[in-house]
Amino acid sequence: MAEHAEPAAYPVGLRLSGRRVVVLGAGQVAQRRLPALIAAGADVLLISPSATPSVEAMADTGEIRWERRRYQPGDLDGAWYALISTDDPEANAAASQEAEDRRVWCVRSDDAEAATAWTPATGHSEGVTVAVLTGRDPRRSAAVRDAIVEGLRDGSIAAPHHRSRAKGVSLVGGGPGDPDLITVRGRRLLAEADVVIADRLGPRDLLAELPPHVEVIDAAKIPYGRFMAQEAINNALIEHAKAGKAVVRLKGGDPFVFGRGMEEAQALAEAGIPCTIVPGISSTISVPGAAGIPVTHRGVAHEFTVVSGHVAPDDERSLVDWPSLAKLRGTLVVLMGVENSAAIAAKLIEHGRPADTPAAVIQEGTTAAQRRVDATLATLGETVRAEGVRPPAVIVIGDVVGVGTAPTNG
């Protein structure tokens, strides 16, 4: 007699918007499944005498309707789909039978064999929903899903758009330097780019991963003749975008934190070029964190201030109110301040910041070349000089410098 394999599940996507879905039980299973049902626009009726705090919050905000009672026959009337996850086996069996009688697709958390539907491991990446079923091995389903979603996000799985891509420019914040710290969306846009115009402080290792057809332009080497460098960059963005290319402007940190990103966005808007802003992890908090310094800490600092130190405090071009900053009790983070570190420290001390305030300088933060040099406000300038600290570096001033622990970054 020939052996017959167990019939496979038939995969299908349910369009539940506006349709009744009944969820029995409000424990951890429901807590995991409800957000996806809400996102699908389902008309969710939850039946359970109690709920986890997260599920209760969904009811309080009106995302679901909650009847605080146990299952009763007839509860699945009008339902299109049911999720049964109570801790009462008899109620689960009765509800499952009602679903069978009413031809309602039903998932059971306690008995997959008695269910008429299984919940796949799902993930999402830019409009694509990945759903994986491996029968009775949910951990394997999750592992396969994660691998596919990660591949779609970082571009290692080729899934080109067969409909026309949106042209224009994406201003992408590349993060503080470690290529793993760029956002998922930023990495995906890089993988889809035709042209990448990159800053010196962008995550350079990512550029080596780009396909050979991608044109990579070093923003610092754009010839600008009579134009200012920034104007030349703006013109290059516009020129390539108007040629129908998908352009990524890769910047270090976040485009709008001392990154002149708004100037580029404004220039693109004036030229009628679509522009997408992709925020990045700013070095203002990530670099201190990577060096074991929290910019805020309970009982030590309840505020932090970020300033640019590229203009000396006594220079008339400076827009920083150093006297007021000296009177603050929180953490002060200074970017681009290595060259002016001695003058900055002197100005802060002059206006009342204690000379023994702890300070630290983190060079090449989050990269393999990262190093941290500690000082006090009084010794900051001399320490920077003696230790040969070079940009890029982040200066942290405040008591938080002394409360951190050694990082264990892998």
C-alpha positions in Angstrom: 0.0 0.0 0.0 1.4 3.4 -1.0 1.9 5.9 1.8 0.2 9.2 1.6 1.8 12.3 2.9 -0.2 14.5 5.2 -2.1 17.2 3.2 -0.3 20.5 3.3 -1.9 23.7 4.5 -3.2 25.9 1.7 -1.6 29.4 2.1 -3.9 32.4 1.6 -4.0 36.0 2.6 -7.2 37.1 4.5 -8.5 40.5 3.8 -10.2 41.2 7.1 -10.8 45.0 6.9 -14.2 45.7 8.4 -15.0 42.0 9.0 -15.7 40.6 12.4 -12.9 38.6 14.1 -13.6 37.0 17.4 -10.8 36.5 19.9 -11.4 34.3 22.9 -8.9 34.8 25.7 -6.7 37.8 26.4 -3.4 36.3 27.5 0.0 36.3 25.9 -1.2 34.6 22.7 -3.8 37.3 22.1 -1.3 40.0 23.0 1.0 38.8 20.2 -1.8 38.3 17.6 -4.0 41.3 18.2 -1.7 44.0 16.7 -1.7 42.3 13.3 -5.5 41.9 13.3 -5.8 45.6 14.2 -3.4 46.6 11.5 -5.5 44.6 9.0 -8.5 46.7 9.9 -10.5 43.8 11.4 -13.5 44.5 13.5 -12.1 42.7 16.6 -14.4 41.4 19.4 -12.5 40.2 22.4 -14.2 37.9 24.8 -12.4 37.2 28.1 -13.0 37.9 31.8 -9.5 39.4 32.2 -6.7 40.6 30.0 -3.0 41.5 30.1 -2.2 45.2 30.6 -1.2 45.5 26.9 -4.4 44.0 25.7 -6.4 46.1 28.1 -4.7 49.2 26.7 -5.9 48.2 23.2 -9.4 48.1 24.5 -9.1 51.4 26.3 -8.0 53.2 23.2 -10.9 51.8 21.2 -8.8 49.5 18.9 -10.8 46.5 19.9 -14.1 45.8 21.6 -13.8 43.9 24.8 -16.6 41.9 26.5 -15.5 41.0 30.0 -16.9 37.5 30.3 -16.3 33.9 29.3 -17.2 32.2 26.0 -20.9 31.5 25.4 -22.4 29.5 22.5 -23.3 31.9 19.7 -20.3 34.2 20.2 -19.0 33.3 16.7 -22.2 34.5 15.0 -21.2 36.7 12.1 -17.5 36.0 12.5 -15.2 35.5 9.5 -12.2 34.3 11.6 -11.7 33.2 15.2 -8.7 33.0 17.4 -9.2 30.7 20.4 -6.7 31.0 23.2 -8.4 30.6 26.6 -7.0 28.5 29.4 -10.3 26.5 29.6 -10.0 23.3 27.4 -13.7 22.7 27.5 -14.5 26.2 26.3 -11.8 25.9 23.6 -13.3 22.7 22.3 -16.9 24.1 22.3 -15.9 27.2 20.5 -13.9 25.2 18.0 -16.9 23.0 17.3 -19.1 26.1 16.9 -16.5 27.5 14.4 -16.7 24.2 12.5 -20.5 24.2 12.4 -20.6 27.9 11.3 -17.8 27.4 8.7 -15.6 30.0 10.4 -11.9 29.6 10.0 -10.5 29.0 13.4 -7.0 29.0 15.0 -6.5 27.2 18.3 -3.4 28.0 20.4 -3.9 24.8 22.6 -4.5 22.2 19.8 -3.2 22.9 16.3 -4.6 19.6 15.1 -8.1 20.6 16.1 -7.8 24.0 14.3 -9.0 24.7 10.8 -6.3 27.4 10.3 -2.7 27.9 11.4 -1.1 31.3 12.0 2.1 31.6 9.9 5.3 33.4 11.1 5.0 36.8 9.4 7.2 39.7 8.8 7.1 42.9 6.7 9.6 44.8 4.5 8.5 47.8 2.5 5.1 46.7 1.4 6.0 43.0 1.2 4.4 40.5 3.7 6.4 37.3 4.3 4.4 34.4 5.8 6.1 31.1 6.5 4.4 27.8 7.6 6.5 24.7 8.4 3.7 22.5 9.9 4.4 21.7 13.5 7.8 23.5 13.8 7.0 27.2 14.7 10.6 27.9 15.6 11.8 26.9 12.2 9.0 29.0 10.6 10.3 32.1 12.6 13.9 31.4 11.6 13.0 31.2 7.9 10.9 34.3 8.1 13.6 36.2 9.8 16.2 35.2 7.2 13.9 36.3 4.3 12.9 39.6 5.9 16.5 40.5 6.8 17.6 39.6 3.2 14.9 41.8 1.7 15.8 44.7 4.1 19.6 44.6 3.6 19.4 43.8 -0.2 21.1 40.4 0.1 18.0 38.8 -1.4 17.4 40.3 -4.8 13.8 41.3 -5.2 13.8 44.1 -7.8 10.8 46.3 -8.4 9.1 45.3 -11.7 6.9 48.4 -11.5 8.6 51.7 -12.0 10.5 52.8 -8.9 9.8 56.2 -7.4 12.6 58.5 -8.7 14.2 61.3 -6.7 16.6 61.6 -3.8 16.7 59.9 -0.4 18.6 61.8 2.3 19.8 58.9 4.4 21.4 59.2 7.8 24.1 56.6 7.9 24.6 56.6 11.7 27.8 57.2 13.7 30.2 55.1 11.7 29.6 51.4 12.4 27.9 50.1 9.3 25.6 47.9 11.4 24.0 51.1 12.9 22.4 52.4 9.7 18.7 52.0 9.7 17.0 49.1 7.9 15.3 51.5 5.5 18.6 53.3 4.8 20.3 50.1 4.0 17.5 49.0 1.6 17.6 52.3 -0.2 21.3 52.0 -0.7 20.8 48.6 -2.2 18.3 50.1 -4.7 20.3 53.2 -5.6 21.7 54.1 -9.0 23.9 56.9 -7.6 25.2 57.4 -4.1 26.7 60.8 -3.0 28.5 60.1 0.2 30.0 62.3 3.0 33.4 61.5 4.5 31.7 60.6 7.8 29.2 58.2 6.3 29.6 54.5 7.0 32.3 53.8 4.3 32.2 50.0 4.7 28.7 50.0 3.2 29.9 51.5 0.0 32.1 48.5 -0.7 29.0 46.3 -0.7 27.3 48.2 -3.5 26.9 46.5 -6.9 29.4 47.6 -9.6 26.8 49.5 -11.6 26.2 52.0 -8.8 28.0 55.3 -9.2 29.5 56.4 -5.9 30.5 60.0 -5.6 32.6 61.5 -2.8 30.9 64.7 -1.9 34.2 66.2 -0.8 35.6 65.8 -4.3 32.8 67.3 -6.3 34.4 70.1 -8.4 32.7 73.3 -7.5 34.7 76.1 -9.2 32.9 79.4 -8.5 30.1 77.5 -6.5 30.2 76.9 -2.8 30.7 73.2 -2.0 27.2 72.8 -0.7 25.7 74.4 -3.8 27.7 72.0 -5.9 26.4 69.1 -3.9 22.8 70.4 -4.3 23.4 70.7 -8.1 24.8 67.2 -8.3 21.7 65.8 -6.5 19.4 67.6 -8.8 21.3 66.7 -12.0 21.3 62.9 -11.3 17.7 62.9 -10.1 16.5 64.7 -13.2 18.3 62.1 -15.3 15.9 59.6 -13.8 18.3 58.0 -11.4 17.5 56.8 -7.9 19.8 58.9 -5.8 20.9 58.4 -2.2 22.6 61.2 -0.3 24.5 59.3 2.4 25.3 61.4 5.4 26.9 60.6 8.7 24.7 60.5 11.8 21.3 62.1 11.2 20.8 64.4 8.2 19.2 67.1 10.3 21.7 67.2 13.2 24.5 69.5 12.0 24.3 67.7 8.7 22.9 70.5 6.4 20.2 68.1 5.4 17.5 70.7 5.3 19.5 72.9 2.9 19.6 69.9 0.5 15.9 69.1 1.0 15.0 72.8 0.3 17.1 72.8 -2.9 15.4 69.6 -4.1 12.0 71.0 -3.3 12.7 74.2 -5.3 13.8 72.0 -8.2 10.6 69.9 -8.0 12.6 66.8 -7.0 10.9 64.3 -4.7 12.8 63.9 -1.5 12.6 61.1 1.1 14.1 61.8 4.6 15.5 58.7 6.4 16.6 59.6 9.9 19.8 58.2 11.2 21.3 57.5 14.7 23.0 60.6 15.8 26.5 60.5 17.2 25.3 62.9 20.0 24.0 60.0 22.0 25.3 56.8 20.2 29.0 57.6 20.5 28.9 58.4 24.2 26.8 55.3 24.7 29.2 53.1 22.8 32.0 54.4 25.1 29.9 53.5 28.2 28.7 57.1 29.0 24.9 57.7 29.4 24.0 61.3 28.5 21.3 61.1 31.2 21.2 59.1 34.4 18.8 59.0 37.2 20.0 61.2 40.1 22.9 62.6 38.0 21.6 64.3 34.9 18.0 64.9 33.8 18.9 66.9 30.7 21.5 67.0 27.9 22.4 69.8 25.5 24.1 69.3 22.1 26.1 72.1 20.5 28.5 72.6 17.7 32.0 73.6 18.6 33.4 74.2 15.1 33.4 78.0 15.7 35.5 79.2 18.7 33.5 80.7 21.6 34.9 84.3 21.1 34.4 84.2 17.3 31.7 86.7 16.3 30.2 84.0 14.0 29.4 81.8 17.0 25.7 81.3 17.6 26.2 79.4 20.8 25.3 81.0 24.1 28.3 79.7 26.1 27.6 81.7 29.3 24.1 80.2 29.6 25.4 76.7 28.9 27.9 77.1 31.7 25.1 77.6 34.2 23.3 74.4 33.2 23.6 71.3 35.5 23.0 68.6 32.9 25.3 67.0 30.3 26.9 69.0 27.5 27.7 67.2 24.3 30.0 69.1 21.9 30.3 68.0 18.2 33.1 69.2 16.0 34.9 70.8 19.0 38.3 69.1 19.0 40.2 72.1 17.6 38.5 74.5 20.0 38.3 72.3 23.0 40.7 74.4 25.2 38.8 77.6 24.4 35.4 76.0 25.0 36.5 74.6 28.4 38.0 78.0 29.4 34.7 79.8 28.4 32.6 77.4 30.5 34.9 77.7 33.5 34.9 81.5 33.1 31.1 81.6 33.4 30.7 79.3 36.3 31.1 75.6 35.3 33.3 73.9 37.9 36.8 73.3 36.7 36.8 69.7 38.1 33.7 68.8 36.0 34.4 65.4 34.4 34.9 65.3 30.6 35.6 62.7 28.0 36.5 62.7 24.4 35.5 59.8 22.2 37.3 59.6 18.8 36.0 57.5 15.9 33.1 56.4 18.0 31.4 53.0 17.3 34.2 52.0 14.8 37.1 49.6 15.3 39.3 52.7 15.9 37.2 54.0 18.7 39.1 55.3 21.8 38.1 57.3 24.8 40.2 59.9 26.6 39.1 61.2 30.0 39.9 64.6 31.6 38.3 67.3 33.6 37.1 70.6 32.2 40.3 72.3 33.5 42.6 69.7 31.7 40.4 69.1 28.6 42.4 71.2 26.1 45.8 70.0 27.2 44.6 66.4 27.3 43.3 66.6 23.7 46.7 68.0 22.6 48.8 65.6 24.5 46.8 62.5 23.4 46.8 63.6 19.8 43.0 63.4 19.5 41.8 64.1 16.0 38.3 64.5 14.5 35.8 63.0 14.3 35.4 63.1 18.0 32.6 63.8 20.5 33.2 65.7 23.7 31.0 64.9 26.7 31.1 67.2 29.7 29.3 66.4 33.0 29.0 64.1 35.9 27.7 61.3 33.7 31.2 60.7 32.5 32.0 59.1 35.8 29.0 56.8 36.1 29.4 54.7 33.0 30.7 51.1 32.8 33.0 49.6 30.2 31.1 48.7 27.1 31.0 45.2 25.7 30.2 46.0 22.1 30.7 43.1 19.8 
